[in-house]
Amino acid sequence: MSINKTEEQRLGSLDDVLEKLGTIWDDIVDSLLLGPKTLDEMAEIYADATDIYIINNQSDELRFVGGEFKLSLASAQQVQALGELYFKNQSKEWIKKELKSEIKVTHLTDCALGELQQVKTKIYKITPPQKDAH
């Protein structure tokens, strides 16, 4: 399959935009972390930021299908937040996007940290956002 220069430039600029939106994911979450949170509260904060990311990435060419949000204990001081987002393009090909950030364990309640130490990874389902959610 041959990609013309214009399409190649468009795809390159789309990747740049997606990368910048991933950085925004971190910024939004950082601004919302006031005081220790439960795992469910943390997931809700990331859900809002993820909805914004999804809405800004959907187009006629790319449709969000679903995904998972995972909180995992990365170390004694860090929790990893991972969003795995699955899109389909017009050719029905799957496209996976990942959003990652690190959270200090001090942002979790003692109970939430204890739960995460026990289960190792807490997984939440990501569903398509409502168009008027934000």
Sine and cosine of phi, psi and omega as CSV:
sin_phi,cos_phi,sin_psi,cos_psi,sin_omega,cos_omega
0.00,0.00,0.73,-0.68,-0.03,-1.00
-0.98,-0.21,0.75,-0.67,0.05,-1.00
-0.95,-0.31,0.84,-0.55,0.03,-1.00
-0.96,0.29,0.27,-0.96,-0.10,-1.00
-0.86,0.50,-0.65,0.76,-0.01,-1.00
-0.89,0.46,-0.69,0.72,0.02,-1.00
-0.91,0.41,-0.63,0.77,0.03,-1.00
-0.89,0.46,-0.67,0.74,0.03,-1.00
-0.91,0.42,-0.65,0.76,0.00,-1.00
-0.90,0.44,-0.69,0.73,0.00,-1.00
-0.91,0.41,-0.62,0.78,0.05,-1.00
-0.89,0.45,-0.70,0.71,-0.01,-1.00
-0.93,0.36,-0.53,0.85,0.06,-1.00
-0.90,0.44,-0.68,0.74,0.05,-1.00
-0.88,0.47,-0.64,0.77,0.04,-1.00
-0.88,0.47,-0.69,0.72,0.01,-1.00
-0.90,0.44,-0.70,0.71,0.00,-1.00
-0.88,0.47,-0.63,0.78,0.03,-1.00
-0.90,0.44,-0.68,0.73,0.02,-1.00
-0.90,0.43,-0.61,0.79,0.03,-1.00
-0.92,0.38,-0.52,0.85,0.09,-1.00
-0.90,0.44,-0.61,0.79,0.07,-1.00
-0.91,0.42,-0.62,0.78,0.04,-1.00
-0.88,0.48,-0.57,0.82,0.04,-1.00
-0.82,0.58,-0.74,0.67,0.02,-1.00
-0.88,0.47,-0.71,0.71,-0.04,-1.00
-0.89,0.46,-0.69,0.73,0.00,-1.00
-0.88,0.47,-0.73,0.68,-0.03,-1.00
-0.90,0.43,-0.70,0.71,0.02,-1.00
-0.83,0.56,-0.63,0.77,-0.04,-1.00
-0.95,0.31,-0.30,0.95,-0.04,-1.00
-0.99,-0.15,-0.11,0.99,-0.07,-1.00
-1.00,0.07,0.99,0.15,0.04,-1.00
-0.93,-0.37,0.97,-0.25,0.00,-1.00
1.00,0.10,0.34,-0.94,0.00,-1.00
-0.89,0.46,0.59,-0.81,-0.05,-1.00
-0.83,-0.56,0.42,-0.91,0.18,-0.98
-0.97,0.23,0.18,-0.98,0.04,-1.00
-0.89,0.45,-0.66,0.75,0.01,-1.00
-0.91,0.42,-0.64,0.77,0.05,-1.00
-0.91,0.43,-0.65,0.76,0.03,-1.00
-0.90,0.45,-0.68,0.73,0.03,-1.00
-0.88,0.47,-0.62,0.79,0.01,-1.00
-0.92,0.40,-0.64,0.77,0.05,-1.00
-0.88,0.48,-0.73,0.69,0.02,-1.00
-0.92,0.38,-0.53,0.85,0.02,-1.00
-0.87,0.49,-0.69,0.73,0.02,-1.00
-0.88,0.47,-0.71,0.70,0.00,-1.00
-0.92,0.39,-0.59,0.81,0.01,-1.00
-0.93,0.37,-0.65,0.76,0.06,-1.00
-0.85,0.53,-0.68,0.74,0.03,-1.00
-0.88,0.47,-0.70,0.71,0.02,-1.00
-0.87,0.50,-0.73,0.68,-0.02,-1.00
-0.89,0.45,-0.75,0.66,-0.02,-1.00
-0.85,0.53,-0.64,0.77,-0.01,-1.00
-0.97,0.25,-0.24,0.97,0.00,-1.00
-0.98,-0.22,-0.31,0.95,0.01,-1.00
-0.96,0.27,0.58,-0.82,0.04,-1.00
-0.40,-0.91,-0.10,-1.00,0.09,-1.00
-0.90,0.43,-0.40,0.92,-0.05,-1.00
-1.00,-0.07,-0.31,0.95,-0.09,-1.00
-0.65,-0.76,0.86,-0.51,-0.05,-1.00
-0.87,-0.50,0.79,-0.62,0.03,-1.00
-0.96,0.29,0.71,-0.71,-0.03,-1.00
-0.94,-0.35,-0.66,0.75,-0.02,-1.00
0.20,-0.98,-0.08,-1.00,0.02,-1.00
0.09,-1.00,-0.15,-0.99,0.02,-1.00
-0.71,-0.71,0.57,-0.82,0.12,-0.99
-0.91,-0.41,0.78,-0.63,-0.07,-1.00
-0.81,-0.59,0.72,-0.70,0.17,-0.99
-0.94,-0.35,0.84,-0.54,-0.03,-1.00
-0.74,-0.68,0.58,-0.81,0.06,-1.00
-0.97,0.24,0.94,-0.35,-0.04,-1.00
-1.00,0.06,-0.56,0.83,0.02,-1.00
-0.33,-0.94,-0.07,-1.00,0.02,-1.00
-0.92,0.39,-0.34,0.94,-0.03,-1.00
-0.93,-0.37,-0.23,0.97,-0.13,-0.99
-0.77,-0.63,0.59,-0.80,0.14,-0.99
-0.90,-0.44,0.70,-0.71,0.06,-1.00
-1.00,-0.10,0.75,-0.66,0.14,-0.99
-0.97,-0.25,0.81,-0.59,-0.04,-1.00
-0.75,-0.66,0.84,-0.54,0.12,-0.99
-0.96,-0.29,0.87,-0.49,0.07,-1.00
-0.96,-0.29,0.93,-0.38,-0.10,-0.99
-0.92,-0.40,0.74,-0.67,-0.03,-1.00
-0.92,-0.40,0.81,-0.58,0.02,-1.00
-0.87,-0.49,0.33,-0.94,0.18,-0.98
-0.83,-0.56,0.65,-0.76,0.05,-1.00
-1.00,-0.08,-0.06,-1.00,-0.04,-1.00
-0.89,0.45,-0.43,0.90,0.02,-1.00
-1.00,0.08,0.14,0.99,0.00,-1.00
0.92,0.40,0.38,0.93,0.06,-1.00
-1.00,0.06,0.61,-0.79,0.03,-1.00
-0.99,0.17,0.68,-0.73,0.08,-1.00
-0.79,-0.61,0.84,-0.54,-0.01,-1.00
-0.97,-0.24,0.77,-0.64,0.09,-1.00
-0.88,-0.47,0.67,-0.75,0.04,-1.00
-0.88,-0.47,0.68,-0.73,0.11,-0.99
-0.88,-0.48,0.79,-0.62,-0.04,-1.00
-0.76,-0.65,0.55,-0.83,0.19,-0.98
-0.41,-0.91,0.31,-0.95,0.02,-1.00
-0.94,-0.33,0.63,-0.78,0.01,-1.00
-0.84,-0.55,0.70,-0.71,0.10,-0.99
-0.94,0.34,0.63,-0.78,-0.01,-1.00
-0.88,0.47,-0.35,0.94,0.03,-1.00
-0.92,0.38,-0.25,0.97,0.07,-1.00
-0.99,0.13,-0.06,1.00,0.04,-1.00
-0.95,-0.30,0.52,-0.86,0.12,-0.99
-0.93,0.38,0.33,-0.94,0.03,-1.00
-0.86,0.52,-0.64,0.76,0.01,-1.00
-0.89,0.45,-0.69,0.72,0.01,-1.00
-0.90,0.44,-0.67,0.74,0.02,-1.00
-0.90,0.44,-0.68,0.74,0.05,-1.00
-0.87,0.49,-0.67,0.74,0.03,-1.00
-0.89,0.45,-0.68,0.73,-0.02,-1.00
-0.92,0.38,-0.60,0.80,0.06,-1.00
-0.90,0.44,-0.53,0.85,-0.02,-1.00
-0.98,0.19,-0.73,0.68,-0.09,-1.00
-1.00,-0.02,-0.25,0.97,0.00,-1.00
0.95,0.30,-0.74,0.67,0.02,-1.00
-0.65,-0.76,0.78,-0.62,0.08,-1.00
-0.97,-0.26,0.80,-0.60,-0.08,-1.00
-0.90,-0.44,0.72,-0.69,0.06,-1.00
-0.84,-0.53,0.60,-0.80,0.05,-1.00
-0.99,0.17,0.66,-0.75,0.08,-1.00
-0.96,-0.29,0.83,-0.56,0.02,-1.00
-0.94,-0.34,0.33,-0.95,0.03,-1.00
-0.85,0.52,0.71,-0.71,0.00,-1.00
-0.95,0.30,0.41,-0.91,0.13,-0.99
-0.94,0.33,0.66,-0.75,-0.05,-1.00
-0.87,0.49,-0.51,0.86,-0.02,-1.00
-0.99,-0.15,0.29,0.96,-0.07,-1.00
-0.92,0.38,-0.49,0.87,-0.07,-1.00
-0.73,-0.69,0.00,0.00,0.00,0.00
